[in-house]
Amino acid sequence: MPNPTDATDSTDTETNPEASTTDADEFTVTPYAVSGEVDYEKLLERFGATSLTDDQLDRFPDHPMIRRRTFYAGRDVNEYLEAAESDDPHAIVTGRGPSGPMHLGHVLSLYLARRFQRETGTTVYVPLSDDEKYLAKDQSFASIGGHTRDNLRDVLAVGFDPENTRIVIDTADADVIYPIAVRLANYLTPATVEAVYGQQDTVGLQFYPAVQATHLLLPQLVAGRQPTLVPIAVDQDPHVRVCRDVAAKESLPVEKPGALLGRFLPSLEGPGKMSSSGDAPSIELTDDPETVAATVNEHAYTGGRATLEEHREKGGDPSVDIPFQYLRFFFEEDDAALERIAQRYRAGELLSGDLKELAIDRITDFLAAHQRRRDALGELEDELEPFRLANAERCRALERAGVPSVSGRVR
């Protein structure tokens, strides 16, 4: 593990203001805004993370998002890998901010976590930050609550093992989340929060990093010290950096959580535009095949030529073609098959329309399977119950955080 650092020290590599965003005239990456064409390598310098080595990639469970370096960097990855290889306790924390329907970009990290769970027995924690979305979005509690219930059905449809999965909802689990967050907030200063996140509009958002730190430390507070990995897009890295500083405090019985940093799934609009951009067209998890086809055909940027003749002569560019990039990110597991598609496209044998149809077929197959599992779910409260923190787990988390439970606090 890295040496402990002081969260109030503005020269810390994990809370350095230089690390929170890039130069304004180039691109910006924060948990609340992504703009410009992201230089992923430069982000590593600013964020203080390191590229994954070939050896580390080989040690992870096989998955195209790992193998093809969609997840390309991290922190304390070896500790997690060693625990997984030794069958020692280890955990992943992923999650969802329920401000609207889930789309493809939201769910891919959940399916990655499911792969890890099935192959190495990883414990997976999935927090839903409905409180943050109420504070950050211009929506009512009722609206956020509706999105939360809808998103929960999609999380459950991924197919996690309830024995090794805990789903936490900030407002519903406030009896455990809030006391721990208050305890952790004692380690954060306004200067630290502003250094990493910039100025926030409300004191609620200023407090939220303590809630996020609670999410990331919860597996250890429930079950004891263990390597914890957080697979996230790079814009969410500030949450991990702040939590790592909090975890370094000697009075907390936890290790710093590690991070697995990923590139953005490109927007359908084309290169340089991220799928997190608010008004960009997207493919929702409940879309039917006709809607998927219409969305891809109407909005997906291609790397094809202006005319059929020119395309046959010069070929297309798969590196900027969004249907190809969707295949590369997730929807074509076989590397050899993916390379054949790329070669045919470059040679002009495969047209942009052909590539769109291939992507549409793969995406609709994926969505059909997801939707079947979603539709098979019963009442949400009944389906969710096996994934909730048990009473004993709540008590242990509070006690390890130095917040002993009292009568009436824990169900």
Contacts in CASP RR format, 6 or more apart in sequence:
PFRMAT RR
TARGET T0000
AUTHOR 0000-0000-0000
METHOD contacts of the structure
MODEL  1
MPNPTDATDSTDTETNPEASTTDADEFTVTPYAVSGEVDYEKLLERFGAT
SLTDDQLDRFPDHPMIRRRTFYAGRDVNEYLEAAESDDPHAIVTGRGPSG
PMHLGHVLSLYLARRFQRETGTTVYVPLSDDEKYLAKDQSFASIGGHTRD
NLRDVLAVGFDPENTRIVIDTADADVIYPIAVRLANYLTPATVEAVYGQQ
DTVGLQFYPAVQATHLLLPQLVAGRQPTLVPIAVDQDPHVRVCRDVAAKE
SLPVEKPGALLGRFLPSLEGPGKMSSSGDAPSIELTDDPETVAATVNEHA
YTGGRATLEEHREKGGDPSVDIPFQYLRFFFEEDDAALERIAQRYRAGEL
LSGDLKELAIDRITDFLAAHQRRRDALGELEDELEPFRLANAERCRALER
AGVPSVSGRVR
1 76 0 8 1.000
1 79 0 8 1.000
1 255 0 8 1.000
1 256 0 8 1.000
2 75 0 8 1.000
2 76 0 8 1.000
2 244 0 8 1.000
2 256 0 8 1.000
4 248 0 8 1.000
4 249 0 8 1.000
4 250 0 8 1.000
5 12 0 8 1.000
5 13 0 8 1.000
5 14 0 8 1.000
5 15 0 8 1.000
5 244 0 8 1.000
5 245 0 8 1.000
5 248 0 8 1.000
6 12 0 8 1.000
6 245 0 8 1.000
6 248 0 8 1.000
7 15 0 8 1.000
7 187 0 8 1.000
7 188 0 8 1.000
7 189 0 8 1.000
7 192 0 8 1.000
7 242 0 8 1.000
7 245 0 8 1.000
7 246 0 8 1.000
7 248 0 8 1.000
7 249 0 8 1.000
8 189 0 8 1.000
8 191 0 8 1.000
8 192 0 8 1.000
9 15 0 8 1.000
10 16 0 8 1.000
10 17 0 8 1.000
10 191 0 8 1.000
10 195 0 8 1.000
12 245 0 8 1.000
13 19 0 8 1.000
13 48 0 8 1.000
14 48 0 8 1.000
14 241 0 8 1.000
14 242 0 8 1.000
14 244 0 8 1.000
14 245 0 8 1.000
15 192 0 8 1.000
15 195 0 8 1.000
15 196 0 8 1.000
15 241 0 8 1.000
15 242 0 8 1.000
15 245 0 8 1.000
16 195 0 8 1.000
17 195 0 8 1.000
17 196 0 8 1.000
17 198 0 8 1.000
18 46 0 8 1.000
19 46 0 8 1.000
19 47 0 8 1.000
19 48 0 8 1.000
19 196 0 8 1.000
19 241 0 8 1.000
20 30 0 8 1.000
20 195 0 8 1.000
20 196 0 8 1.000
20 197 0 8 1.000
20 198 0 8 1.000
20 238 0 8 1.000
21 28 0 8 1.000
21 29 0 8 1.000
21 30 0 8 1.000
22 28 0 8 1.000
22 29 0 8 1.000
22 39 0 8 1.000
22 42 0 8 1.000
22 43 0 8 1.000
22 46 0 8 1.000
26 36 0 8 1.000
26 39 0 8 1.000
27 34 0 8 1.000
27 35 0 8 1.000
27 36 0 8 1.000
27 37 0 8 1.000
27 38 0 8 1.000
27 39 0 8 1.000
28 34 0 8 1.000
28 35 0 8 1.000
28 36 0 8 1.000
29 38 0 8 1.000
29 43 0 8 1.000
29 234 0 8 1.000
29 235 0 8 1.000
30 197 0 8 1.000
30 198 0 8 1.000
30 235 0 8 1.000
30 238 0 8 1.000
31 197 0 8 1.000
31 235 0 8 1.000
31 236 0 8 1.000
31 238 0 8 1.000
31 239 0 8 1.000
32 136 0 8 1.000
32 197 0 8 1.000
34 235 0 8 1.000
34 264 0 8 1.000
34 274 0 8 1.000
34 276 0 8 1.000
34 277 0 8 1.000
36 272 0 8 1.000
37 271 0 8 1.000
37 272 0 8 1.000
38 234 0 8 1.000
38 263 0 8 1.000
38 264 0 8 1.000
38 272 0 8 1.000
38 274 0 8 1.000
40 72 0 8 1.000
40 73 0 8 1.000
40 234 0 8 1.000
40 263 0 8 1.000
41 51 0 8 1.000
43 49 0 8 1.000
43 234 0 8 1.000
44 50 0 8 1.000
44 51 0 8 1.000
44 73 0 8 1.000
47 234 0 8 1.000
47 237 0 8 1.000
47 241 0 8 1.000
47 261 0 8 1.000
48 75 0 8 1.000
49 73 0 8 1.000
49 74 0 8 1.000
49 75 0 8 1.000
49 237 0 8 1.000
49 259 0 8 1.000
49 261 0 8 1.000
50 73 0 8 1.000
50 74 0 8 1.000
50 75 0 8 1.000
51 72 0 8 1.000
51 73 0 8 1.000
52 69 0 8 1.000
52 71 0 8 1.000
52 72 0 8 1.000
52 73 0 8 1.000
52 74 0 8 1.000
52 77 0 8 1.000
56 77 0 8 1.000
56 78 0 8 1.000
56 81 0 8 1.000
57 66 0 8 1.000
57 67 0 8 1.000
57 69 0 8 1.000
59 81 0 8 1.000
59 85 0 8 1.000
60 66 0 8 1.000
60 81 0 8 1.000
60 116 0 8 1.000
61 115 0 8 1.000
61 116 0 8 1.000
61 119 0 8 1.000
61 120 0 8 1.000
63 112 0 8 1.000
63 115 0 8 1.000
64 70 0 8 1.000
64 328 0 8 1.000
64 329 0 8 1.000
64 330 0 8 1.000
64 332 0 8 1.000
64 333 0 8 1.000
64 335 0 8 1.000
65 71 0 8 1.000
65 108 0 8 1.000
65 112 0 8 1.000
65 329 0 8 1.000
65 330 0 8 1.000
66 112 0 8 1.000
67 335 0 8 1.000
68 328 0 8 1.000
68 329 0 8 1.000
68 335 0 8 1.000
70 262 0 8 1.000
70 263 0 8 1.000
70 329 0 8 1.000
71 112 0 8 1.000
71 231 0 8 1.000
71 260 0 8 1.000
71 261 0 8 1.000
71 262 0 8 1.000
71 263 0 8 1.000
72 261 0 8 1.000
72 262 0 8 1.000
72 263 0 8 1.000
73 260 0 8 1.000
73 261 0 8 1.000
73 262 0 8 1.000
74 258 0 8 1.000
74 259 0 8 1.000
74 260 0 8 1.000
74 261 0 8 1.000
75 240 0 8 1.000
75 244 0 8 1.000
75 256 0 8 1.000
75 258 0 8 1.000
75 259 0 8 1.000
76 227 0 8 1.000
76 256 0 8 1.000
76 257 0 8 1.000
76 258 0 8 1.000
76 259 0 8 1.000
77 229 0 8 1.000
77 258 0 8 1.000
77 260 0 8 1.000
79 227 0 8 1.000
79 255 0 8 1.000
79 258 0 8 1.000
80 90 0 8 1.000
80 227 0 8 1.000
80 228 0 8 1.000
80 229 0 8 1.000
80 258 0 8 1.000
82 88 0 8 1.000
82 227 0 8 1.000
83 89 0 8 1.000
83 90 0 8 1.000
83 226 0 8 1.000
83 227 0 8 1.000
84 90 0 8 1.000
84 116 0 8 1.000
84 120 0 8 1.000
84 121 0 8 1.000
84 122 0 8 1.000
88 226 0 8 1.000
89 123 0 8 1.000
89 223 0 8 1.000
89 224 0 8 1.000
89 226 0 8 1.000
90 120 0 8 1.000
90 122 0 8 1.000
90 123 0 8 1.000
90 226 0 8 1.000
90 227 0 8 1.000
90 228 0 8 1.000
90 229 0 8 1.000
91 122 0 8 1.000
91 123 0 8 1.000
91 124 0 8 1.000
91 125 0 8 1.000
91 219 0 8 1.000
91 220 0 8 1.000
91 223 0 8 1.000
91 226 0 8 1.000
91 227 0 8 1.000
91 228 0 8 1.000
91 229 0 8 1.000
92 113 0 8 1.000
92 116 0 8 1.000
92 117 0 8 1.000
92 122 0 8 1.000
92 123 0 8 1.000
92 124 0 8 1.000
92 125 0 8 1.000
92 228 0 8 1.000
92 229 0 8 1.000
92 230 0 8 1.000
92 231 0 8 1.000
93 124 0 8 1.000
93 125 0 8 1.000
93 126 0 8 1.000
93 127 0 8 1.000
93 215 0 8 1.000
93 216 0 8 1.000
93 218 0 8 1.000
93 219 0 8 1.000
93 228 0 8 1.000
93 229 0 8 1.000
93 230 0 8 1.000
93 257 0 8 1.000
94 109 0 8 1.000
94 110 0 8 1.000
94 113 0 8 1.000
94 124 0 8 1.000
94 125 0 8 1.000
94 126 0 8 1.000
94 230 0 8 1.000
94 231 0 8 1.000
94 232 0 8 1.000
95 109 0 8 1.000
95 110 0 8 1.000
95 126 0 8 1.000
95 127 0 8 1.000
95 128 0 8 1.000
95 129 0 8 1.000
95 155 0 8 1.000
95 215 0 8 1.000
96 102 0 8 1.000
96 106 0 8 1.000
96 110 0 8 1.000
96 126 0 8 1.000
96 127 0 8 1.000
96 128 0 8 1.000
96 129 0 8 1.000
96 151 0 8 1.000
96 155 0 8 1.000
97 128 0 8 1.000
97 129 0 8 1.000
97 130 0 8 1.000
97 132 0 8 1.000
97 133 0 8 1.000
97 151 0 8 1.000
98 128 0 8 1.000
98 129 0 8 1.000
98 130 0 8 1.000
98 133 0 8 1.000
98 144 0 8 1.000
98 145 0 8 1.000
98 146 0 8 1.000
98 147 0 8 1.000
98 148 0 8 1.000
98 150 0 8 1.000
98 151 0 8 1.000
99 133 0 8 1.000
99 136 0 8 1.000
99 137 0 8 1.000
99 139 0 8 1.000
99 144 0 8 1.000
99 147 0 8 1.000
100 147 0 8 1.000
100 150 0 8 1.000
100 151 0 8 1.000
101 147 0 8 1.000
101 150 0 8 1.000
101 151 0 8 1.000
101 284 0 8 1.000
101 285 0 8 1.000
101 286 0 8 1.000
102 150 0 8 1.000
102 151 0 8 1.000
102 154 0 8 1.000
102 284 0 8 1.000
102 285 0 8 1.000
103 275 0 8 1.000
103 282 0 8 1.000
103 283 0 8 1.000
103 284 0 8 1.000
103 285 0 8 1.000
104 265 0 8 1.000
104 275 0 8 1.000
104 282 0 8 1.000
104 283 0 8 1.000
104 285 0 8 1.000
104 326 0 8 1.000
104 330 0 8 1.000
104 363 0 8 1.000
105 265 0 8 1.000
105 275 0 8 1.000
105 282 0 8 1.000
106 285 0 8 1.000
107 154 0 8 1.000
107 158 0 8 1.000
107 285 0 8 1.000
107 370 0 8 1.000
108 265 0 8 1.000
108 329 0 8 1.000
108 330 0 8 1.000
109 231 0 8 1.000
109 232 0 8 1.000
109 233 0 8 1.000
110 126 0 8 1.000
110 155 0 8 1.000
110 158 0 8 1.000
111 158 0 8 1.000
111 330 0 8 1.000
112 231 0 8 1.000
113 122 0 8 1.000
113 124 0 8 1.000
113 126 0 8 1.000
113 160 0 8 1.000
113 231 0 8 1.000
114 124 0 8 1.000
114 158 0 8 1.000
114 159 0 8 1.000
114 160 0 8 1.000
116 122 0 8 1.000
116 124 0 8 1.000
117 123 0 8 1.000
117 124 0 8 1.000
117 160 0 8 1.000
117 161 0 8 1.000
117 164 0 8 1.000
117 165 0 8 1.000
118 161 0 8 1.000
121 164 0 8 1.000
122 164 0 8 1.000
123 164 0 8 1.000
123 165 0 8 1.000
123 166 0 8 1.000
123 219 0 8 1.000
123 223 0 8 1.000
124 160 0 8 1.000
124 164 0 8 1.000
124 165 0 8 1.000
124 166 0 8 1.000
125 165 0 8 1.000
125 166 0 8 1.000
125 167 0 8 1.000
125 168 0 8 1.000
125 215 0 8 1.000
125 218 0 8 1.000
125 219 0 8 1.000
126 155 0 8 1.000
126 160 0 8 1.000
126 165 0 8 1.000
126 166 0 8 1.000
126 167 0 8 1.000
126 168 0 8 1.000
126 387 0 8 1.000
127 167 0 8 1.000
127 168 0 8 1.000
127 169 0 8 1.000
127 170 0 8 1.000
127 215 0 8 1.000
127 218 0 8 1.000
128 148 0 8 1.000
128 151 0 8 1.000
128 152 0 8 1.000
128 155 0 8 1.000
128 167 0 8 1.000
128 168 0 8 1.000
128 169 0 8 1.000
128 170 0 8 1.000
129 170 0 8 1.000
129 208 0 8 1.000
129 211 0 8 1.000
129 212 0 8 1.000
129 215 0 8 1.000
130 144 0 8 1.000
130 145 0 8 1.000
130 147 0 8 1.000
130 148 0 8 1.000
130 169 0 8 1.000
130 170 0 8 1.000
130 171 0 8 1.000
131 170 0 8 1.000
131 171 0 8 1.000
131 208 0 8 1.000
131 211 0 8 1.000
132 170 0 8 1.000
132 205 0 8 1.000
132 208 0 8 1.000
132 211 0 8 1.000
132 212 0 8 1.000
133 139 0 8 1.000
133 144 0 8 1.000
133 147 0 8 1.000
134 141 0 8 1.000
134 144 0 8 1.000
135 202 0 8 1.000
135 204 0 8 1.000
135 205 0 8 1.000
135 208 0 8 1.000
136 205 0 8 1.000
137 144 0 8 1.000
139 147 0 8 1.000
148 169 0 8 1.000
149 380 0 8 1.000
152 167 0 8 1.000
152 169 0 8 1.000
152 380 0 8 1.000
152 384 0 8 1.000
153 374 0 8 1.000
153 377 0 8 1.000
153 380 0 8 1.000
154 285 0 8 1.000
154 370 0 8 1.000
154 374 0 8 1.000
155 167 0 8 1.000
156 167 0 8 1.000
156 373 0 8 1.000
156 374 0 8 1.000
156 377 0 8 1.000
156 383 0 8 1.000
156 384 0 8 1.000
156 387 0 8 1.000
157 285 0 8 1.000
157 370 0 8 1.000
157 371 0 8 1.000
157 373 0 8 1.000
157 374 0 8 1.000
157 377 0 8 1.000
158 370 0 8 1.000
158 373 0 8 1.000
159 373 0 8 1.000
160 387 0 8 1.000
162 386 0 8 1.000
162 387 0 8 1.000
165 387 0 8 1.000
166 218 0 8 1.000
166 219 0 8 1.000
166 222 0 8 1.000
166 387 0 8 1.000
166 388 0 8 1.000
166 389 0 8 1.000
166 393 0 8 1.000
167 384 0 8 1.000
167 387 0 8 1.000
167 388 0 8 1.000
168 177 0 8 1.000
168 215 0 8 1.000
168 218 0 8 1.000
168 389 0 8 1.000
170 177 0 8 1.000
170 211 0 8 1.000
173 388 0 8 1.000
173 389 0 8 1.000
175 394 0 8 1.000
175 409 0 8 1.000
175 410 0 8 1.000
175 411 0 8 1.000
176 389 0 8 1.000
176 394 0 8 1.000
176 397 0 8 1.000
176 398 0 8 1.000
176 410 0 8 1.000
177 211 0 8 1.000
177 214 0 8 1.000
177 215 0 8 1.000
178 211 0 8 1.000
179 398 0 8 1.000
179 401 0 8 1.000
179 403 0 8 1.000
179 409 0 8 1.000
180 214 0 8 1.000
180 217 0 8 1.000
180 218 0 8 1.000
180 221 0 8 1.000
180 397 0 8 1.000
180 398 0 8 1.000
180 401 0 8 1.000
180 403 0 8 1.000
181 207 0 8 1.000
181 210 0 8 1.000
181 211 0 8 1.000
181 213 0 8 1.000
181 214 0 8 1.000
182 210 0 8 1.000
182 403 0 8 1.000
183 401 0 8 1.000
183 402 0 8 1.000
183 403 0 8 1.000
184 210 0 8 1.000
184 213 0 8 1.000
184 214 0 8 1.000
184 217 0 8 1.000
184 246 0 8 1.000
184 401 0 8 1.000
185 207 0 8 1.000
185 210 0 8 1.000
187 245 0 8 1.000
187 246 0 8 1.000
187 249 0 8 1.000
188 209 0 8 1.000
188 210 0 8 1.000
188 242 0 8 1.000
188 246 0 8 1.000
190 206 0 8 1.000
192 242 0 8 1.000
192 245 0 8 1.000
193 200 0 8 1.000
193 206 0 8 1.000
193 209 0 8 1.000
193 242 0 8 1.000
194 200 0 8 1.000
196 209 0 8 1.000
196 238 0 8 1.000
196 241 0 8 1.000
196 242 0 8 1.000
197 205 0 8 1.000
197 209 0 8 1.000
197 238 0 8 1.000
200 206 0 8 1.000
209 238 0 8 1.000
209 239 0 8 1.000
209 242 0 8 1.000
209 243 0 8 1.000
210 246 0 8 1.000
212 239 0 8 1.000
212 242 0 8 1.000
212 243 0 8 1.000
213 239 0 8 1.000
213 242 0 8 1.000
213 243 0 8 1.000
213 246 0 8 1.000
213 247 0 8 1.000
216 228 0 8 1.000
216 230 0 8 1.000
216 239 0 8 1.000
216 240 0 8 1.000
216 243 0 8 1.000
216 257 0 8 1.000
217 228 0 8 1.000
217 243 0 8 1.000
217 246 0 8 1.000
217 247 0 8 1.000
217 252 0 8 1.000
217 254 0 8 1.000
217 257 0 8 1.000
217 401 0 8 1.000
218 397 0 8 1.000
219 226 0 8 1.000
219 228 0 8 1.000
220 226 0 8 1.000
220 228 0 8 1.000
220 253 0 8 1.000
220 254 0 8 1.000
220 255 0 8 1.000
220 400 0 8 1.000
221 253 0 8 1.000
221 254 0 8 1.000
221 396 0 8 1.000
221 397 0 8 1.000
221 400 0 8 1.000
221 401 0 8 1.000
222 389 0 8 1.000
222 393 0 8 1.000
222 396 0 8 1.000
222 397 0 8 1.000
222 400 0 8 1.000
223 393 0 8 1.000
223 396 0 8 1.000
224 253 0 8 1.000
224 254 0 8 1.000
224 400 0 8 1.000
225 253 0 8 1.000
225 254 0 8 1.000
225 255 0 8 1.000
226 255 0 8 1.000
227 255 0 8 1.000
227 258 0 8 1.000
228 255 0 8 1.000
228 257 0 8 1.000
228 258 0 8 1.000
229 257 0 8 1.000
229 258 0 8 1.000
229 259 0 8 1.000
229 260 0 8 1.000
230 239 0 8 1.000
230 240 0 8 1.000
230 257 0 8 1.000
230 258 0 8 1.000
230 259 0 8 1.000
230 260 0 8 1.000
231 259 0 8 1.000
231 260 0 8 1.000
231 262 0 8 1.000
232 239 0 8 1.000
232 240 0 8 1.000
232 259 0 8 1.000
232 260 0 8 1.000
232 261 0 8 1.000
232 262 0 8 1.000
233 261 0 8 1.000
233 262 0 8 1.000
233 263 0 8 1.000
233 264 0 8 1.000
233 276 0 8 1.000
234 261 0 8 1.000
234 262 0 8 1.000
234 263 0 8 1.000
234 264 0 8 1.000
235 264 0 8 1.000
235 276 0 8 1.000
237 259 0 8 1.000
237 261 0 8 1.000
240 257 0 8 1.000
240 258 0 8 1.000
240 259 0 8 1.000
243 256 0 8 1.000
243 257 0 8 1.000
244 256 0 8 1.000
244 257 0 8 1.000
244 258 0 8 1.000
246 252 0 8 1.000
247 254 0 8 1.000
247 255 0 8 1.000
247 256 0 8 1.000
247 257 0 8 1.000
248 256 0 8 1.000
252 401 0 8 1.000
253 400 0 8 1.000
254 400 0 8 1.000
264 274 0 8 1.000
264 275 0 8 1.000
264 276 0 8 1.000
265 274 0 8 1.000
265 275 0 8 1.000
265 325 0 8 1.000
265 326 0 8 1.000
265 329 0 8 1.000
266 272 0 8 1.000
266 273 0 8 1.000
266 274 0 8 1.000
266 275 0 8 1.000
266 322 0 8 1.000
266 325 0 8 1.000
267 273 0 8 1.000
267 274 0 8 1.000
267 275 0 8 1.000
267 277 0 8 1.000
267 280 0 8 1.000
267 281 0 8 1.000
267 282 0 8 1.000
267 322 0 8 1.000
268 275 0 8 1.000
268 280 0 8 1.000
268 281 0 8 1.000
268 282 0 8 1.000
268 283 0 8 1.000
268 295 0 8 1.000
268 296 0 8 1.000
268 299 0 8 1.000
268 300 0 8 1.000
268 301 0 8 1.000
268 322 0 8 1.000
269 277 0 8 1.000
269 280 0 8 1.000
269 281 0 8 1.000
269 299 0 8 1.000
269 301 0 8 1.000
270 301 0 8 1.000
270 320 0 8 1.000
270 322 0 8 1.000
271 301 0 8 1.000
271 320 0 8 1.000
273 280 0 8 1.000
274 280 0 8 1.000
275 282 0 8 1.000
281 295 0 8 1.000
281 298 0 8 1.000
281 299 0 8 1.000
282 295 0 8 1.000
283 292 0 8 1.000
283 295 0 8 1.000
283 296 0 8 1.000
283 363 0 8 1.000
283 367 0 8 1.000
285 367 0 8 1.000
285 370 0 8 1.000
285 371 0 8 1.000
285 374 0 8 1.000
286 371 0 8 1.000
286 374 0 8 1.000
287 295 0 8 1.000
287 367 0 8 1.000
289 360 0 8 1.000
289 364 0 8 1.000
289 367 0 8 1.000
289 368 0 8 1.000
292 360 0 8 1.000
292 363 0 8 1.000
292 364 0 8 1.000
292 367 0 8 1.000
293 360 0 8 1.000
293 364 0 8 1.000
296 323 0 8 1.000
296 356 0 8 1.000
296 359 0 8 1.000
296 360 0 8 1.000
296 363 0 8 1.000
297 353 0 8 1.000
297 356 0 8 1.000
297 360 0 8 1.000
300 322 0 8 1.000
300 323 0 8 1.000
300 356 0 8 1.000
300 359 0 8 1.000
301 320 0 8 1.000
301 321 0 8 1.000
301 322 0 8 1.000
302 321 0 8 1.000
302 322 0 8 1.000
302 323 0 8 1.000
302 352 0 8 1.000
302 353 0 8 1.000
302 355 0 8 1.000
302 356 0 8 1.000
303 316 0 8 1.000
303 317 0 8 1.000
303 318 0 8 1.000
303 320 0 8 1.000
303 321 0 8 1.000
303 352 0 8 1.000
304 311 0 8 1.000
304 315 0 8 1.000
304 316 0 8 1.000
304 317 0 8 1.000
304 321 0 8 1.000
304 351 0 8 1.000
304 352 0 8 1.000
305 311 0 8 1.000
305 313 0 8 1.000
305 314 0 8 1.000
305 315 0 8 1.000
305 316 0 8 1.000
308 351 0 8 1.000
311 348 0 8 1.000
311 351 0 8 1.000
311 352 0 8 1.000
312 348 0 8 1.000
313 348 0 8 1.000
314 348 0 8 1.000
315 345 0 8 1.000
315 346 0 8 1.000
315 347 0 8 1.000
315 348 0 8 1.000
316 345 0 8 1.000
316 346 0 8 1.000
316 348 0 8 1.000
316 352 0 8 1.000
317 346 0 8 1.000
318 324 0 8 1.000
318 325 0 8 1.000
318 328 0 8 1.000
318 341 0 8 1.000
318 342 0 8 1.000
318 345 0 8 1.000
318 346 0 8 1.000
321 345 0 8 1.000
321 352 0 8 1.000
321 355 0 8 1.000
323 352 0 8 1.000
323 355 0 8 1.000
323 356 0 8 1.000
323 358 0 8 1.000
323 359 0 8 1.000
323 360 0 8 1.000
324 341 0 8 1.000
324 342 0 8 1.000
324 345 0 8 1.000
324 355 0 8 1.000
324 359 0 8 1.000
326 359 0 8 1.000
326 362 0 8 1.000
326 363 0 8 1.000
327 338 0 8 1.000
327 341 0 8 1.000
327 358 0 8 1.000
327 359 0 8 1.000
327 362 0 8 1.000
328 338 0 8 1.000
330 366 0 8 1.000
331 359 0 8 1.000
331 362 0 8 1.000
331 363 0 8 1.000
331 366 0 8 1.000
332 338 0 8 1.000
332 341 0 8 1.000
332 362 0 8 1.000
341 350 0 8 1.000
341 355 0 8 1.000
341 358 0 8 1.000
344 350 0 8 1.000
345 355 0 8 1.000
377 383 0 8 1.000
389 397 0 8 1.000
391 410 0 8 1.000
391 411 0 8 1.000
394 405 0 8 1.000
394 410 0 8 1.000
394 411 0 8 1.000
395 405 0 8 1.000
395 410 0 8 1.000
398 404 0 8 1.000
398 405 0 8 1.000
398 409 0 8 1.000
398 410 0 8 1.000
399 405 0 8 1.000
END
